Structures are given as structure tokens and as C-alpha cells.
Amino acid sequence: MVSELKTFTKHLILDTGRRREIINITRRVQDAVTESRICSGICVVFTTHSTSAIVVNEDEEGLKSDILRKTGEDFPEDVGWSHNRIDDNADAHLAGAYLGPSVTMPVVGGRVTLGTWQSIFFLELDGPRSSRKIVIQIIGE
């Protein structure tokens, strides 16, 4: 018997309040997986903005603070980046490029597979912004 793969897509819209911040979107991603009714497959979470990122890590306040601090240290705002002649946000573009716009996780038993301490985060790198778009796509059976 050959089963047919299904595809389900959900869009999240976020408003952010700070220049750099981390927003836990794990529950919203799992809600999309549940809504999809896909029991076995993969889930891709993708930000449509080059000045943001999607990462998986532990939801602990100190660690989240460290991630933001390290991002600022590695990609400081005003050090003469060439792109700043256009937008004055080269640091956000560089951080987004290095951290990445997406993550892919297995879906098993109708649940996104994460480790005990793992959560899914949207990283705002050029806020505050309104209407940040995240695409969640689940493919499977």
C-alpha cells in the first residue's frame, strides 16, 4: 500500500518590541502540527525576513540573554559595515545569515520532535517590527 503525502502550511505573524529579542514559538509550531493532522513527517519553520532567524535551544533566561549578548558581540551595530550606507542594519543581516532562517524537525506521533530542554525560537535582530512572518510547513502522512 502506498500512502499519499500531505502538505500543510500555516503562517504566523509576530510583532516585536525590541531591537534584538527572542520569542518562544514552540507552542504555536506544535499547534500547527496538531492542526495539520500529520502523524509522521517533517516540520519546517522558516522566517521570511533576512534580519531575523529561527533557532532551537533551551528556554532558560540566562541562556537567552547570552545568545543576545553573543549576537551583539559578534555583529555589533556600528563598526562601519558597508551595507549600513543603505539601511543601517548590516549587523542584523549578518547575524541572520549566520544563525539561519529555518529549522527542520521530525514529526512523530503527531508531535514535533524536540529534546527535553529544546524549544523553537524566533530571533528578532532588527526590531522593533510589526508583522514579522513565519511560515510553518508540515509534510508527511
Backbone hydrogen bonds in HBPLUS format (Angstrom, degrees):
<---DONOR---> <-ACCEPTOR-->    atom                        ^
c    i                          cat <-CA-CA->   ^        H-A-AA   ^      H-
h    n   atom  resd res      DA  || num        DHA   H-A  angle D-A-AA Bond
n    s   type  num  typ     dist DA aas  dist angle  dist       angle   num
A0006-LYS N   A0140-GLY O   2.62 MM 134  5.40 171.9  1.63 162.7 164.2     1
A0140-GLY N   A0006-LYS O   2.97 MM 134  5.40 159.2  2.01 149.9 156.3     2
A0008-PHE N   A0138-ILE O   2.85 MM 130  5.18 154.7  1.92 152.8 159.8     3
A0138-ILE N   A0008-PHE O   2.82 MM 130  5.18 162.4  1.85 154.8 160.5     4
A0010-LYS N   A0136-ILE O   2.82 MM 126  5.16 159.4  1.86 153.2 159.8     5
A0136-ILE N   A0010-LYS O   2.80 MM 126  5.16 169.5  1.81 167.1 168.6     6
A0012-LEU N   A0134-ILE O   2.79 MM 122  5.00 166.6  1.80 152.2 156.9     7
A0134-ILE N   A0012-LEU O   2.91 MM 122  5.00 159.0  1.95 145.9 149.6     8
A0014-LEU N   A0132-ARG O   2.78 MM 118  4.88 157.7  1.83 139.7 147.4     9
A0132-ARG N   A0014-LEU O   2.68 MM 118  4.88 165.3  1.70 158.9 153.5    10
A0016-THR N   A0129-ARG O   2.71 MM 113  5.21 166.8  1.73 160.1 165.0    11
A0127-GLY N   A0019-ARG O   2.85 MM 108  3.93 173.6  1.85 121.4 119.9    12
A0021-GLU N   A0124-GLU O   3.06 MM 103  5.12 148.7  2.16 128.3 135.8    13
A0124-GLU N   A0021-GLU O   2.80 MM 103  5.12 157.8  1.85 156.7 161.7    14
A0023-ILE N   A0122-PHE O   2.87 MM  99  5.16 163.3  1.89 152.4 158.1    15
A0122-PHE N   A0023-ILE O   2.86 MM  99  5.16 163.1  1.89 151.4 155.3    16
A0025-ILE N   A0120-ILE O   2.85 MM  95  5.64 161.8  1.88 151.1 157.0    17
A0029-VAL N   A0025-ILE O   2.96 MM   4  6.23 151.7  2.05 156.2 165.1    18
A0030-GLN N   A0026-THR O   2.92 MM   4  6.21 166.8  1.94 159.4 162.5    19
A0031-ASP N   A0027-ARG O   2.84 MM   4  6.05 153.4  1.91 146.1 154.2    20
A0032-ALA N   A0028-ARG O   3.11 MM   4  6.30 147.9  2.22 136.4 143.9    21
A0032-ALA N   A0029-VAL O   3.08 MM   3  5.13 118.9  2.47  95.8 110.5    22
A0033-VAL N   A0029-VAL O   3.02 MM   4  6.41 153.0  2.10 148.8 156.5    23
A0034-THR N   A0030-GLN O   2.87 MM   4  6.15 162.8  1.90 156.2 160.3    24
A0035-GLU N   A0031-ASP O   2.87 MM   4  6.05 160.7  1.91 146.5 152.3    25
A0036-SER N   A0032-ALA O   2.93 MM   4  6.08 140.6  2.09 142.0 152.3    26
A0037-ARG N   A0034-THR O   3.19 MM   3  5.49 143.9  2.33 106.1 115.4    27
A0109-GLY N   A0039-CYS O   2.86 MM  70  4.86 103.3  2.46 147.4 158.0    28
A0110-GLY N   A0039-CYS O   2.95 MM  71  3.86 162.2  1.98 116.8 115.0    29
A0141-GLU N   A0040-SER O   2.85 MM 101  5.47 156.7  1.90 155.0 157.8    30
A0041-GLY N   A0107-VAL O   2.97 MM  66  4.92 157.1  2.03 134.4 136.0    31
A0107-VAL N   A0041-GLY O   2.79 MM  66  4.92 160.6  1.82 131.5 127.5    32
A0042-ILE N   A0139-ILE O   2.86 MM  97  5.49 155.0  1.92 155.2 162.5    33
A0139-ILE N   A0042-ILE O   2.95 MM  97  5.49 159.4  1.99 155.2 162.1    34
A0043-CYS N   A0105-MET O   2.78 MM  62  5.27 155.8  1.84 158.8 166.6    35
A0105-MET N   A0043-CYS O   2.87 MM  62  5.27 160.3  1.91 149.1 155.3    36
A0044-VAL N   A0137-GLN O   2.81 MM  93  5.22 167.7  1.83 154.9 158.3    37
A0137-GLN N   A0044-VAL O   2.88 MM  93  5.22 163.0  1.90 151.7 157.5    38
A0045-VAL N   A0103-VAL O   2.96 MM  58  5.50 163.6  1.99 161.1 166.2    39
A0103-VAL N   A0045-VAL O   3.05 MM  58  5.50 144.6  2.18 144.3 155.3    40
A0046-PHE N   A0135-VAL O   2.86 MM  89  5.13 163.1  1.88 152.1 157.8    41
A0135-VAL N   A0046-PHE O   2.73 MM  89  5.13 163.6  1.76 161.4 162.4    42
A0047-THR N   A0101-PRO O   2.88 MM  54  5.35 159.5  1.92 154.2 161.1    43
A0048-THR N   A0133-LYS O   3.19 MM  85  5.90 171.2  2.20 157.8 158.2    44
A0125-LEU N   A0051-THR O   3.23 MM  74  5.52 140.7  2.39 153.8 150.7    45
A0053-ALA N   A0123-LEU O   3.05 MM  70  5.01 144.4  2.18 133.8 142.3    46
A0123-LEU N   A0053-ALA O   2.79 MM  70  5.01 172.3  1.80 149.6 150.6    47
A0054-ILE N   A0100-GLY O   3.14 MM  46  6.43 154.3  2.20 151.6 157.0    48
A0055-VAL N   A0121-PHE O   3.04 MM  66  5.33 156.6  2.10 142.5 149.9    49
A0121-PHE N   A0055-VAL O   2.81 MM  66  5.33 168.9  1.82 168.7 169.1    50
A0057-ASN N   A0119-SER O   3.05 MM  62  5.50 149.5  2.15 146.6 155.2    51
A0119-SER N   A0057-ASN O   2.74 MM  62  5.50 141.8  1.88 143.2 151.6    52
A0064-LYS N   A0060-GLU O   2.90 MM   4  6.14 164.4  1.93 163.1 168.4    53
A0065-SER N   A0061-GLU O   2.95 MM   4  6.13 156.9  2.00 148.7 155.1    54
A0066-ASP N   A0062-GLY O   2.88 MM   4  6.13 151.0  1.96 143.5 152.2    55
A0067-ILE N   A0063-LEU O   2.84 MM   4  6.14 152.8  1.91 153.0 159.9    56
A0068-LEU N   A0064-LYS O   3.12 MM   4  6.39 162.7  2.15 147.7 151.5    57
A0069-ARG N   A0065-SER O   2.87 MM   4  6.10 157.1  1.92 148.4 155.7    58
A0070-LYS N   A0066-ASP O   2.79 MM   4  5.91 167.1  1.81 153.5 156.8    59
A0071-THR N   A0067-ILE O   2.94 MM   4  6.06 156.6  2.00 145.5 152.3    60
A0072-GLY N   A0068-LEU O   3.02 MM   4  6.24 155.2  2.09 144.1 150.4    61
A0073-GLU N   A0069-ARG O   2.87 MM   4  6.18 149.2  1.97 148.0 157.4    62
A0074-ASP N   A0070-LYS O   2.87 MM   4  6.02 166.4  1.89 154.6 157.7    63
A0075-PHE N   A0071-THR O   2.89 MM   4  5.81 145.3  2.01 141.9 151.5    64
A0084-ASN N   A0081-TRP O   3.16 MM   3  5.55 145.5  2.29 107.3 116.8    65
A0085-ARG N   A0082-SER O   3.20 MM   3  6.06 171.0  2.21 122.9 125.7    66
A0086-ILE N   A0083-HIS O   2.86 MM   3  5.62 161.2  1.89 123.4 129.3    67
A0087-ASP N   A0083-HIS O   3.27 MM   4  6.59 158.6  2.32 153.7 156.3    68
A0092-ALA N   A0089-ASN O   3.04 MM   3  5.48 126.2  2.34 108.3 120.6    69
A0093-HIS N   A0089-ASN O   3.26 MM   4  6.69 157.2  2.31 151.4 157.8    70
A0094-LEU N   A0090-ALA O   2.88 MM   4  6.10 165.3  1.90 161.4 165.0    71
A0095-ALA N   A0091-ASP O   2.98 MM   4  6.11 165.0  2.00 147.0 151.4    72
A0096-GLY N   A0092-ALA O   2.96 MM   4  6.03 161.4  2.00 145.1 150.7    73
A0097-ALA N   A0093-HIS O   2.96 MM   4  6.15 151.2  2.05 144.1 151.9    74
A0098-TYR N   A0094-LEU O   3.04 MM   4  6.31 153.9  2.11 149.9 156.3    75
A0099-LEU N   A0095-ALA O   2.86 MM   4  5.99 159.7  1.90 155.3 161.1    76
A0100-GLY N   A0096-GLY O   2.84 MM   4  5.60 156.0  1.90 140.3 147.9    77
A0113-THR N   A0106-PRO O   2.81 MM   7  5.45 160.8  1.84 169.3 164.7    78
A0108-VAL N   A0111-ARG O   2.97 MM   3  5.48 155.2  2.04 158.4 153.8    79
A0111-ARG N   A0108-VAL O   3.13 MM   3  5.48 154.5  2.20 108.9 116.5    80
A0118-GLN N   A0115-GLY O   3.05 MM   3  5.09 161.0  2.08 109.9 116.0    81
